[in-house]
């Protein structure tokens, strides 16, 4: 889901880069130019079949050795890609890449599209190599350099290489500081690494630049996680994201740094990364209370250490003490998990039709009856 979401966002950037390769006056024939410009409008509107026809007609007026024919061919490969006809996209793209004397801009655009096709085949490492080659090719188009860096940043984000991802977005913004997409993508990368304030700031910058549909979609996904409705001191309302997941922000002191947690209504425990445990130990009292085992969805079991955290806040709603666990064995870093089973004093009401989640504190009597966790000593 994540790769498909970002691949669609990348496509719009590549399309702009491809059509920017040839200025309007480049064609010797007015009719050829008209076909090319018609294809540009059709591709932007999503009419890929008609765009392919217009580009094929334009190619009919050009010599196969004409430098501009390779640009039209690359545009048609892009149209095939967006239509979902990857076989013909590869065919046109290979013909372009096998051409002699490609300009730096044309080669960089071709490698970006090649990377997208590799992403569709699940070849993420090859896609990174293609984007890297596109970045390293010398040319003078700063917007295209920004596109190549943003595309690699997106791929790093999908691979979980958040530091590399943010670094690429930083450089992409240097080349194109007016790109709302770059700020939106960096906002998401910041959110994935618990940099909540930076994520909010980049979201606001993206919105101020007039984001297109795809950048706006990313910004909305970030803000949906960051924003919540305060329904009084005993109730907050959060959102369900497009994947049906519920992410919330948890703090461990009143003025502490918020951390991103996946709220799992079916989990009996809460799980955090050991690095986070060290950080929150500086904000509140943490006490080890024993060892145990967690059972994973694949049927395997892993040993854990259990801790009692004296103080926690869901957004600005005080939770009191909660029990969390850390994996004893080194595992791939994943989401911090907030299990509903460890929130004995809360009730969670999910409204899937409205994509909202109401998290409410239970009455003091009911909470006391269920709260069997011993206090820290």
Secondary structure as UniProt FT lines:
FT   HELIX           2..19
FT   TURN            20..21
FT   HELIX           24..26
FT   HELIX           30..45
FT   HELIX           48..60
FT   TURN            64..65
FT   HELIX           67..83
FT   HELIX           86..97
FT   HELIX           104..120
FT   TURN            121..122
FT   HELIX           124..136
FT   HELIX           142..159
FT   HELIX           162..175
FT   TURN            177..178
FT   HELIX           180..192
FT   TURN            193..194
FT   HELIX           196..208
FT   HELIX           213..226
FT   STRAND          229..230
FT   TURN            233..234
FT   STRAND          235..239
FT   TURN            242..243
FT   STRAND          247..251
FT   TURN            254..255
FT   STRAND          259..264
FT   TURN            265..266
FT   HELIX           274..280
FT   TURN            281..283
FT   STRAND          286..295
FT   TURN            297..298
FT   STRAND          301..314
FT   TURN            315..316
FT   STRAND          317..327
FT   STRAND          336..339
FT   HELIX           340..342
FT   TURN            344..345
FT   STRAND          346..351
FT   TURN            352..355
FT   STRAND          356..361
FT   HELIX           364..370
//
